[in-house]
């Protein structure tokens, strides 16, 4: 027999805490409140995907020389999984917005060449499949830079690419939706859209109108069009890889977390994906977030019982303890282990 159990499955609070840090803090609060916690850090194809996959699956880190979005030399990490048969590359490691100072943000000039070089390094290391987590890019080049770097590296040599997408945006909308976040004003957004339109006409397959091709400023679409890459939802892929559904069946509640929860969270981000899986399983779900900007009606529709704001580790612990009280008040069926 045992008391209540909760699955603690947060994403990172970008720029503040890693997913593992958040999971640990929330778990400490839950355990003070008498709830056993299963720490399950998650990711959706953005920053932090590598650390989550390595922690769950094992593997090793490799270093590669590459370039940042503006072409400056950078040393970046990639993960080798399954004894090197698979590799995981984070776009953010070489083509990420976080690599640039705010005054350097320039999506017209920013290139995905560095990400393509990391893909080439993964192939050179013997990977037969390269997973590309595309969140957090500084780029809107449609993957032109990455394709050039892969060609310069000698091509894929029979390896295949699977792109872990953190958004479902199609190619033709990525400039207007993500350009401003990367430093584009209205005039530049129009120029970027025109450039992507022309590039689409050059590619082997037309990425326009295809879900997820707009991820990372069209990098996903460029890889899909030119190299037959497979596009998958990053959140679902990571959750399946770490055995999330099995772990969900062994608890009484699930807790999600991210730096900001909003309408996009319900449209493919990992917090929304988890909430929907929990709802389908009849499992109560709670959220702990840095900022809550979600319409309450949407939160209710995806099955969130509560949303608590917390911005420090101490507040994350306190939020965990508060949710433990709610889990205890709701009651649970005793489990036989």
C-alpha positions as CSV (number, residue, x, y, z in Angstrom):
1,X,0.0,0.0,0.0
2,X,1.2,3.5,-0.6
3,X,0.2,7.2,-0.5
4,X,-0.5,9.4,-3.5
5,X,2.0,9.7,-6.3
6,X,2.6,12.5,-8.8
7,X,4.5,12.7,-12.1
8,X,6.5,15.9,-12.2
9,X,7.0,16.7,-15.9
10,X,8.1,20.3,-16.4
11,X,9.8,21.8,-19.4
12,X,12.7,24.3,-18.7
13,X,11.9,27.8,-17.6
14,X,13.9,29.3,-20.5
15,X,16.8,31.5,-19.4
16,X,16.1,30.7,-15.7
17,X,15.9,27.0,-14.7
18,X,16.5,23.7,-16.5
19,X,13.7,21.2,-16.6
20,X,15.6,19.1,-14.1
21,X,16.0,22.0,-11.7
22,X,12.2,22.7,-11.8
23,X,11.4,19.0,-11.4
24,X,13.6,18.8,-8.3
25,X,12.2,21.9,-6.7
26,X,8.5,20.9,-7.3
27,X,9.2,17.4,-6.1
28,X,10.7,18.6,-2.8
29,X,7.5,20.5,-2.2
30,X,5.3,17.6,-3.1
31,X,7.3,15.3,-0.8
32,X,7.0,17.7,2.1
33,X,3.2,17.5,1.5
34,X,3.2,13.7,1.6
35,X,3.1,13.0,-2.1
36,X,5.7,10.7,-3.7
37,X,7.2,12.4,-6.7
38,X,8.4,10.8,-10.0
39,X,10.8,13.4,-11.5
40,X,10.3,13.4,-15.3
41,X,11.9,16.5,-16.9
42,X,10.5,17.0,-20.5
43,X,11.2,19.0,-23.6
44,X,9.4,19.8,-26.9
45,X,12.2,20.1,-29.4
46,X,13.5,23.4,-28.0
47,X,16.4,24.1,-25.8
48,X,16.9,21.4,-23.2
49,X,15.9,18.5,-25.4
50,X,19.4,17.1,-25.5
51,X,19.7,17.0,-21.7
52,X,16.3,15.4,-21.2
53,X,17.0,12.7,-23.8
54,X,20.4,11.9,-22.5
55,X,19.1,11.7,-18.9
56,X,16.3,9.3,-20.0
57,X,18.1,7.2,-22.6
58,X,21.8,7.4,-21.8
59,X,24.5,8.3,-24.4
60,X,27.4,10.7,-24.5
61,X,28.2,14.2,-25.5
62,X,30.5,15.1,-28.4
63,X,32.0,18.5,-29.3
64,X,32.1,19.9,-32.8
65,X,33.4,23.2,-34.2
66,X,30.7,25.2,-35.9
67,X,29.6,28.8,-36.5
68,X,27.0,30.9,-34.7
69,X,24.1,32.6,-36.6
70,X,26.4,35.5,-37.8
71,X,29.2,33.2,-38.9
72,X,31.5,33.4,-35.9
73,X,33.4,30.3,-34.7
74,X,31.6,28.4,-31.9
75,X,32.1,25.0,-30.2
76,X,28.8,23.2,-29.8
77,X,27.7,20.0,-28.3
78,X,25.7,17.1,-29.9
79,X,24.5,13.9,-28.3
80,X,25.3,10.4,-29.5
81,X,22.6,7.9,-28.6
82,X,22.2,4.2,-29.0
83,X,26.0,3.6,-29.1
84,X,26.3,6.3,-31.8
85,X,23.7,4.9,-34.2
86,X,21.6,8.0,-33.5
87,X,22.6,11.6,-32.8
88,X,20.7,14.6,-31.5
89,X,21.5,18.1,-32.5
90,X,20.0,21.3,-31.0
91,X,19.6,24.1,-33.4
92,X,20.0,26.5,-30.5
93,X,23.5,25.2,-29.9
94,X,24.8,26.8,-33.1
95,X,22.0,28.9,-34.6
96,X,20.3,30.0,-31.5
97,X,18.9,33.4,-30.5
98,X,20.6,33.1,-27.2
99,X,24.0,33.2,-28.9
100,X,23.4,36.8,-30.0
101,X,23.2,40.0,-28.0
102,X,20.0,41.8,-28.4
103,X,21.5,44.5,-30.7
104,X,22.9,41.7,-32.9
105,X,19.5,40.1,-33.7
106,X,19.2,40.2,-37.5
107,X,17.2,37.5,-39.1
108,X,18.0,38.8,-42.6
109,X,21.7,37.9,-42.1
110,X,21.4,35.1,-39.5
111,X,22.2,31.7,-41.0
112,X,21.5,28.0,-40.1
113,X,24.9,27.0,-41.5
114,X,26.1,26.1,-38.0
115,X,23.3,23.7,-37.5
116,X,24.0,22.0,-40.8
117,X,27.7,21.7,-39.8
118,X,26.5,19.9,-36.6
119,X,24.4,17.5,-38.7
120,X,27.5,16.8,-40.8
121,X,29.5,16.2,-37.7
122,X,26.9,13.7,-36.4
123,X,27.0,11.8,-39.8
124,X,30.8,11.8,-39.6
125,X,30.6,10.3,-36.1
126,X,28.6,7.4,-37.6
127,X,25.0,8.3,-36.9
128,X,22.5,6.7,-39.2
129,X,19.7,8.9,-37.9
130,X,20.1,12.6,-36.8
131,X,17.4,14.1,-34.6
132,X,17.3,17.9,-35.0
133,X,15.6,19.8,-32.2
134,X,14.8,23.0,-33.9
135,X,13.5,25.3,-31.2
136,X,15.2,28.6,-30.2
137,X,16.7,29.6,-33.5
138,X,17.8,33.2,-34.5
139,X,17.1,32.4,-38.2
140,X,14.5,32.8,-41.0
141,X,16.6,31.5,-43.9
142,X,14.5,28.4,-44.7
143,X,17.4,26.2,-43.9
144,X,19.4,27.4,-46.9
145,X,22.6,27.8,-44.7
146,X,22.1,24.3,-43.2
147,X,21.7,22.7,-46.6
148,X,24.9,24.4,-47.8
149,X,26.8,23.2,-44.8
150,X,25.6,19.6,-45.1
151,X,26.6,19.6,-48.7
152,X,30.0,21.0,-47.8
153,X,30.4,18.2,-45.2
154,X,29.9,15.5,-47.8
155,X,26.1,15.0,-47.6
156,X,24.2,12.6,-45.4
157,X,25.9,9.4,-46.6
158,X,22.7,7.5,-46.3
159,X,21.7,8.8,-42.9
160,X,18.2,10.2,-42.4
161,X,17.0,13.3,-40.6
162,X,14.1,13.5,-38.1
163,X,13.2,17.1,-37.2
164,X,11.7,17.5,-33.7
165,X,9.4,20.5,-34.2
166,X,8.1,22.7,-31.3
167,X,5.5,24.4,-33.5
168,X,3.1,23.4,-36.3
169,X,3.4,26.6,-38.2
170,X,3.6,26.2,-42.0
171,X,6.4,27.7,-44.1
172,X,4.5,30.7,-45.5
173,X,3.6,32.0,-42.0
174,X,6.9,31.7,-40.1
175,X,8.3,35.1,-41.1
176,X,5.2,37.0,-39.8
177,X,4.9,35.0,-36.7
178,X,8.5,34.5,-35.6
179,X,10.4,37.3,-37.5
180,X,9.6,40.0,-34.9
181,X,10.8,37.8,-32.0
182,X,14.1,37.5,-33.8
183,X,14.6,41.2,-34.4
184,X,12.6,41.9,-37.7
185,X,10.6,45.0,-38.1
186,X,7.5,45.1,-40.4
187,X,9.5,45.9,-43.5
188,X,12.0,43.1,-42.8
189,X,9.2,40.6,-42.1
190,X,7.9,41.4,-45.7
191,X,11.4,40.9,-47.2
192,X,11.8,37.7,-45.3
193,X,8.5,36.4,-46.5
194,X,9.4,37.2,-50.1
195,X,12.8,35.5,-49.8
196,X,11.1,32.4,-48.4
197,X,8.6,32.4,-51.2
198,X,11.3,32.5,-53.8
199,X,13.3,29.8,-52.0
200,X,10.2,27.5,-51.9
201,X,10.1,27.7,-55.7
202,X,13.7,26.4,-55.9
203,X,13.3,23.4,-53.6
204,X,12.6,19.9,-54.7
205,X,9.3,19.8,-52.8
206,X,7.0,22.7,-52.0
207,X,6.9,23.3,-48.3
208,X,4.1,25.8,-48.4
209,X,0.9,24.7,-46.6
210,X,2.7,21.8,-44.9
211,X,2.4,21.7,-41.1
212,X,5.7,22.2,-39.2
213,X,7.7,23.4,-42.2
214,X,7.9,26.9,-40.6
215,X,9.7,25.7,-37.5
216,X,13.0,27.5,-36.8
217,X,12.4,30.0,-39.5
218,X,11.8,27.4,-42.2
219,X,14.8,25.2,-41.3
220,X,12.3,22.3,-40.9
221,X,10.8,22.9,-44.3
222,X,14.2,23.2,-46.0
223,X,15.4,19.9,-44.6
224,X,12.0,18.3,-45.4
225,X,12.0,19.6,-49.0
226,X,15.6,19.0,-50.0
227,X,16.6,16.0,-47.9
228,X,13.3,14.2,-47.3
229,X,13.6,14.8,-43.5
230,X,10.7,13.5,-41.4
231,X,8.9,16.2,-39.4
232,X,7.5,15.1,-36.1
233,X,6.0,16.9,-33.1
234,X,8.9,17.3,-30.7
235,X,6.8,17.0,-27.5
236,X,5.2,13.7,-28.6
237,X,8.5,12.3,-29.7
238,X,10.3,13.1,-26.5
239,X,7.4,11.9,-24.3
240,X,7.3,8.6,-26.2
241,X,11.1,8.2,-26.0
242,X,11.1,8.6,-22.2
243,X,8.2,6.3,-21.5
244,X,5.8,9.0,-20.4
245,X,2.6,7.1,-20.8
246,X,3.8,4.1,-18.8
247,X,4.9,6.4,-16.0
248,X,1.6,8.3,-16.1
249,X,-0.3,5.1,-15.4
250,X,1.6,4.6,-12.2
251,X,0.6,7.9,-10.5
252,X,-2.4,9.8,-9.2
253,X,-1.7,13.2,-10.8
254,X,0.6,14.9,-13.2
255,X,2.3,18.4,-12.9
256,X,3.5,20.3,-15.9
257,X,5.6,23.4,-16.0
258,X,7.1,26.0,-18.2
259,X,8.3,29.6,-18.1
260,X,5.1,31.0,-19.7
261,X,1.8,29.3,-20.4
262,X,-0.3,30.8,-23.1
263,X,-2.4,29.9,-26.1
264,X,0.6,28.4,-27.9
265,X,1.1,26.0,-25.0
266,X,-2.2,24.4,-25.9
267,X,-1.2,24.1,-29.6
268,X,1.7,21.7,-29.5
269,X,3.9,22.8,-26.7
270,X,4.8,20.1,-24.2
271,X,2.7,21.4,-21.4
272,X,-0.4,21.3,-23.5
273,X,0.5,17.9,-25.0
274,X,0.9,16.4,-21.5
275,X,-2.4,18.0,-20.3
276,X,-4.3,16.4,-23.1
277,X,-2.7,13.0,-22.5
278,X,-3.6,13.2,-18.9
279,X,-7.1,14.2,-19.7
280,X,-7.5,11.3,-22.1
281,X,-6.2,9.0,-19.3
282,X,-8.6,10.5,-16.7
283,X,-5.7,11.9,-14.8
284,X,-5.8,15.2,-13.0
285,X,-3.2,17.7,-14.2
286,X,-1.8,20.8,-12.6
287,X,0.6,23.5,-14.0
288,X,3.3,25.5,-12.3
289,X,4.6,28.3,-14.5
290,X,6.6,31.5,-14.4
291,X,3.8,33.5,-16.0
292,X,0.2,32.5,-16.6
293,X,-1.2,34.1,-19.8
294,X,-3.6,31.3,-20.6
295,X,-7.3,31.9,-21.1
296,X,-9.0,30.0,-18.2
297,X,-11.4,28.4,-20.7
298,X,-8.6,27.0,-22.7
299,X,-6.9,25.7,-19.6
300,X,-10.1,24.0,-18.6
301,X,-10.6,22.5,-22.1
302,X,-7.2,20.8,-22.0
303,X,-7.8,19.5,-18.5
304,X,-5.7,21.7,-16.2
305,X,-7.2,21.6,-12.6
306,X,-5.0,24.5,-11.5
307,X,-2.2,26.9,-12.7
308,X,0.2,28.3,-10.1
309,X,2.8,31.0,-10.8
310,X,6.3,30.6,-9.4
311,X,9.5,32.4,-10.4
312,X,12.1,31.2,-7.8
313,X,13.1,27.8,-6.6
314,X,11.6,28.5,-3.2
315,X,8.3,29.4,-4.9
316,X,8.5,26.3,-7.0
317,X,8.8,24.2,-3.8
318,X,5.9,26.1,-2.2
319,X,3.8,25.5,-5.3
320,X,4.6,21.8,-5.1
321,X,3.5,21.7,-1.5
322,X,0.3,23.6,-2.4
323,X,-0.6,21.1,-5.1
324,X,0.2,18.2,-2.7
325,X,-2.5,19.5,-0.5
326,X,-4.9,19.6,-3.4
327,X,-4.0,16.0,-4.4
328,X,-4.5,14.9,-0.8
329,X,-7.9,16.7,-0.6
330,X,-9.1,15.1,-3.8
331,X,-8.3,11.6,-2.4
332,X,-6.7,8.7,-4.2
333,X,-7.2,5.0,-4.6
334,X,-4.5,3.2,-2.6
335,X,-2.1,1.3,-4.8
336,X,-0.7,-2.2,-4.4
337,X,2.9,-2.3,-5.5
